[in-house]
Amino acid sequence: MGTTAGKSDSARVAIGLPVYNGQNYLRDAIESILAQSYPDFRLIITDNCSTDRTEAICREYAAADSRIEYHRHPENIGAAPNFNAAFAKCNSEYFKWAAHDDVLGPDFLKACVERLDANAGLAVAHTLSVKIDKDRRTMGTYDSEFPLNGPRPRDRFHRILWVDHFTEIWGLFRSDLLRRTRLFGSFIGSDRTLLAEVLLQGDIGYIPEYHFFRRDHPENYCNSQRTTEARLKWFDPKKRSGLMRNAPAKFWYYTFALGRLPIPAGERAACLGLMAEWCGRRVADYALGRTLSRPRIPLVERTDSVKVPELPPRGVSLLAGVGR
């Protein structure tokens, strides 16, 4: 693996940025990280043998900022192994995955670190999320989804089983709790099973401010990988079997997590009951040829009005005015 190493091994926060052919939006992602008001981090980029200008862009920024280390795989190992490879290089207290096409507001890390420092019972911290387009224009928010926090493991497990779209996988995690999980599996939806493993161990703390910008564009995973086979290949091109895909793989990962993670026996039993309900619905939906049905889970009404920020137009450096 080709490597350009940084010098920030003792940083409290590590950010893993896995990427493959990300030249179109990579500068935005890197610059928004370097513009953070919380400076004690290192950025670990794992390049999946990109064939575009990704390598040149990464080496350019790594040469200018010692907090960046760049690693390039000799072949494309798939998205899931690449995400896991980024975390494998983490020796920091807190860890965050960053997508090559998303943008962080300048206070994202500061807000999340403060939340985790203030509450040892939290496993992950995250902010409110804005949906942007390819040119950084605001398209809306993700406020319509129900939050995943709750006082008990069963509450959080129930929510992650049934939430539709979620951005919490891009939050800031306690690294020691991530190490207890199986990380990303090479199947569709393994971000859900990973987050479930984390939330069984602790709650999520939300910061009621918009500091995370999730980009929706034609080349992203959901829009460009339209078939099951294409999505499986995206996760791991070396996987040949289709047996461990989606629901069966999730069932195995959930069962494994509930059997080995240190949660109270009563909570374990309650979660197994919730998983039985989930399995029953999935089997019934499949047998009847219908789309996935979901139980009604109440949304949390927002009592305050939080302004949705706008990013500078594309073409304006996100490092403008930031001392480097």
C-alpha positions in Angstrom: 0.0 0.0 0.0 1.4 3.4 -1.0 1.5 5.7 1.9 2.0 9.4 2.7 2.1 9.6 6.5 1.1 12.5 8.7 2.5 13.4 12.1 -0.6 13.6 14.3 -0.7 10.1 15.9 -1.6 11.5 19.3 -4.7 13.4 18.1 -7.9 12.9 20.1 -9.9 12.5 17.0 -9.3 10.4 13.9 -11.3 10.9 10.7 -11.3 8.1 8.2 -12.0 9.1 4.6 -12.3 6.0 2.3 -12.5 7.0 -1.4 -12.6 5.5 -4.9 -12.6 7.8 -7.9 -13.8 10.8 -5.9 -12.2 13.6 -7.9 -15.4 15.5 -8.4 -16.2 16.3 -4.8 -13.1 15.2 -2.8 -11.7 18.8 -2.4 -14.9 19.9 -0.7 -14.7 17.0 1.8 -11.0 17.5 2.6 -11.2 21.3 2.9 -14.3 21.2 5.1 -12.3 18.9 7.5 -9.2 21.1 7.4 -11.4 24.1 8.2 -12.7 22.6 11.5 -12.6 24.9 14.5 -11.5 21.9 16.6 -7.9 21.3 15.4 -6.8 18.1 17.3 -7.5 15.5 14.7 -5.8 13.5 12.0 -7.3 12.7 8.6 -6.7 9.1 7.4 -7.5 8.8 3.6 -7.7 5.2 2.3 -7.8 5.2 -1.5 -9.3 2.1 -3.2 -6.8 2.2 -6.1 -8.6 5.1 -7.9 -8.1 5.6 -11.6 -8.9 9.3 -11.7 -7.2 12.3 -10.1 -8.0 11.2 -6.6 -4.4 10.2 -5.8 -3.0 13.5 -7.0 -5.5 15.5 -5.0 -4.9 13.6 -1.8 -1.1 13.9 -2.1 -1.4 17.6 -2.8 -3.3 18.2 0.5 -1.1 15.7 2.5 2.0 17.6 1.4 0.5 20.8 2.7 -0.9 19.6 6.1 0.8 17.2 8.4 -2.5 16.1 9.9 -3.3 14.1 6.7 -2.0 10.6 6.0 -2.7 9.0 2.6 -2.8 5.3 2.0 -3.4 3.7 -1.4 -4.4 0.1 -1.9 -2.8 -1.7 -4.8 -6.2 -2.9 -6.0 -9.9 -2.1 -5.4 -10.8 -4.1 -2.3 -14.4 -2.9 -2.1 -16.1 -0.2 -0.1 -16.7 -2.3 3.1 -13.1 -3.5 3.5 -11.8 0.1 2.7 -14.0 1.6 5.4 -12.7 -0.9 7.8 -9.1 -0.3 6.7 -9.5 3.4 7.6 -10.7 2.6 11.2 -7.9 0.0 11.6 -5.4 2.8 11.4 -7.1 4.7 14.3 -5.5 4.9 17.7 -7.5 8.0 18.8 -10.2 8.3 21.5 -12.8 9.3 19.0 -13.4 8.3 15.4 -15.5 9.5 12.5 -16.0 8.2 8.9 -16.2 10.9 6.3 -17.6 10.4 2.8 -15.6 11.9 -0.1 -18.7 13.8 -1.3 -20.1 15.2 2.0 -19.2 18.5 3.7 -18.8 19.3 7.4 -19.7 22.7 8.9 -16.7 24.3 10.6 -18.0 23.5 14.1 -19.0 19.8 13.5 -16.1 18.3 15.4 -16.1 20.8 18.2 -19.8 20.3 18.9 -19.5 16.5 18.8 -16.4 16.3 21.0 -18.0 18.6 23.6 -21.1 16.4 23.7 -19.1 13.1 24.1 -16.8 14.7 26.7 -19.9 15.9 28.7 -21.6 12.5 28.8 -19.7 9.2 29.3 -22.9 7.2 28.5 -23.0 8.3 24.9 -21.6 6.0 22.2 -21.8 8.5 19.4 -22.6 12.2 18.8 -24.1 13.7 15.7 -25.6 17.0 14.5 -28.7 17.8 12.4 -28.2 17.1 8.7 -28.7 19.1 5.6 -29.2 17.7 2.1 -27.2 19.5 -0.6 -26.9 18.9 -4.4 -23.8 18.6 -6.5 -23.2 22.3 -6.4 -23.6 22.7 -2.6 -27.1 24.1 -2.9 -29.5 23.2 -0.1 -32.2 20.8 -1.1 -33.8 20.2 2.4 -33.0 18.5 5.6 -33.3 15.0 7.1 -35.6 16.1 9.9 -38.4 13.9 8.6 -36.7 10.7 9.9 -37.1 9.7 13.6 -34.1 10.0 15.9 -32.3 6.9 17.0 -31.7 7.8 20.7 -33.4 6.3 23.6 -32.8 5.4 27.3 -32.6 1.7 26.8 -30.8 -0.6 24.3 -34.2 -2.0 23.3 -35.4 1.5 22.4 -32.5 2.2 20.2 -32.4 -1.2 18.6 -36.1 -0.9 17.7 -35.4 2.4 16.0 -32.4 1.3 14.0 -34.3 -1.8 12.8 -37.0 0.3 11.2 -35.6 3.8 10.3 -35.6 4.4 6.6 -32.8 6.8 5.9 -30.2 7.7 8.5 -27.1 9.8 8.6 -25.9 8.9 12.1 -23.3 6.5 10.7 -21.4 9.8 9.9 -21.3 10.9 13.5 -18.4 10.9 15.9 -17.9 7.5 17.7 -16.1 6.3 20.8 -13.3 4.2 19.2 -13.3 1.6 22.0 -17.0 0.8 21.4 -16.4 0.5 17.6 -13.6 -2.0 18.3 -16.2 -4.3 19.9 -18.3 -4.5 16.7 -17.7 -6.4 13.5 -17.5 -3.1 11.6 -18.8 -3.1 8.0 -19.8 -6.4 6.5 -19.7 -7.1 2.8 -23.4 -6.9 2.3 -26.1 -4.4 1.6 -27.1 -2.5 4.7 -24.1 -3.3 6.8 -24.0 0.4 7.9 -27.3 -0.4 9.7 -25.9 -3.5 11.5 -22.8 -1.6 12.5 -24.8 1.2 14.0 -27.0 -1.2 15.8 -24.0 -2.8 17.5 -22.8 0.6 18.6 -26.3 1.7 19.9 -26.7 -1.5 21.9 -23.7 -0.3 23.9 -24.7 3.4 24.4 -26.9 6.2 23.4 -26.5 8.8 20.7 -26.3 12.5 21.6 -27.8 14.9 19.1 -26.6 18.5 18.8 -29.6 20.6 17.7 -27.7 22.5 15.1 -27.0 21.9 11.4 -23.3 21.0 10.9 -23.5 18.1 8.5 -24.1 18.4 4.8 -25.0 15.2 3.0 -24.6 15.5 -0.8 -27.2 13.9 -3.2 -25.8 13.6 -6.7 -26.1 11.2 -9.7 -22.8 9.4 -9.0 -23.4 8.5 -5.4 -23.9 4.9 -4.2 -27.7 4.9 -4.1 -28.1 6.6 -7.5 -25.4 4.9 -9.4 -25.6 1.3 -8.1 -29.1 0.4 -9.2 -29.1 -3.4 -9.0 -28.5 -5.8 -6.1 -25.5 -7.4 -7.9 -24.0 -3.9 -8.5 -24.4 -2.9 -4.9 -22.9 -6.2 -3.6 -19.9 -5.7 -5.9 -19.6 -2.1 -4.6 -19.3 -3.4 -1.1 -16.8 -6.1 -1.9 -15.9 -7.2 -5.5 -14.3 -10.4 -4.1 -17.5 -11.7 -2.7 -18.9 -14.3 -5.0 -21.8 -15.8 -2.9 -25.2 -14.1 -2.9 -26.3 -16.1 0.2 -25.2 -13.7 2.8 -27.0 -10.6 1.4 -29.3 -8.1 3.0 -31.8 -9.6 5.4 -30.1 -13.0 6.0 -26.8 -11.2 6.7 -28.4 -8.6 8.9 -30.1 -11.4 10.9 -26.8 -13.1 11.5 -25.1 -9.9 12.5 -27.9 -8.9 14.9 -27.9 -12.3 16.5 -24.1 -12.3 16.9 -24.2 -8.8 18.4 -27.0 -9.7 20.9 -25.1 -12.8 21.9 -21.8 -11.3 22.7 -22.1 -7.6 23.6 -22.3 -6.7 27.3 -25.9 -5.7 27.7 -28.3 -6.7 30.6 -30.2 -10.0 30.1 -33.6 -8.3 30.2 -32.5 -6.0 27.4 -31.1 -8.9 25.4 -34.4 -10.8 25.6 -36.4 -7.7 24.6 -34.1 -7.1 21.6 -34.5 -10.7 20.5 -38.3 -10.2 20.6 -38.0 -7.1 18.5 -35.8 -9.0 16.0 -38.4 -11.8 15.8 -41.0 -9.2 14.9 -38.6 -7.8 12.3 -38.0 -11.2 10.8 -41.8 -12.0 10.7 -42.5 -8.8 8.8 -39.7 -9.3 6.4 -40.7 -12.9 5.6 -44.4 -11.9 5.2 -43.5 -9.0 2.9 -41.3 -11.3 0.8 -43.9 -14.0 0.6 -46.6 -11.6 -0.5 -44.4 -9.8 -2.9 -44.8 -6.4 -1.3 -42.4 -3.6 -0.3 -41.1 -3.5 3.2 -43.8 -2.6 5.8 -42.7 -0.7 8.9 -44.4 -0.2 12.3 -45.4 3.3 13.2 -42.8 5.0 15.3 -43.6 8.5 16.5 -41.5 11.4 15.4 -40.1 13.8 17.9 -41.6 17.2 17.3 -39.0 20.0 17.2 -39.9 22.8 19.6 -37.3 25.2 18.5 -36.6 26.8 15.1 -33.1 26.1 14.0 -31.8 28.0 11.0 -30.6 25.9 8.1 -27.2 27.2 7.0 -26.1 27.8 3.4 -22.7 26.7 2.1 -20.6 29.0 -0.2 -21.3 28.3 -3.9 -19.2 25.6 -5.5 -15.9 26.9 -6.7 -15.3 29.0 -3.5 -12.7 27.2 -1.4 -14.0 26.0 2.0 -10.7 27.0 3.4 -11.2 30.7 2.5 -10.3 32.8 5.6 -9.0 29.7 7.5 -5.4 29.9 8.8 -3.5 26.8 7.7 
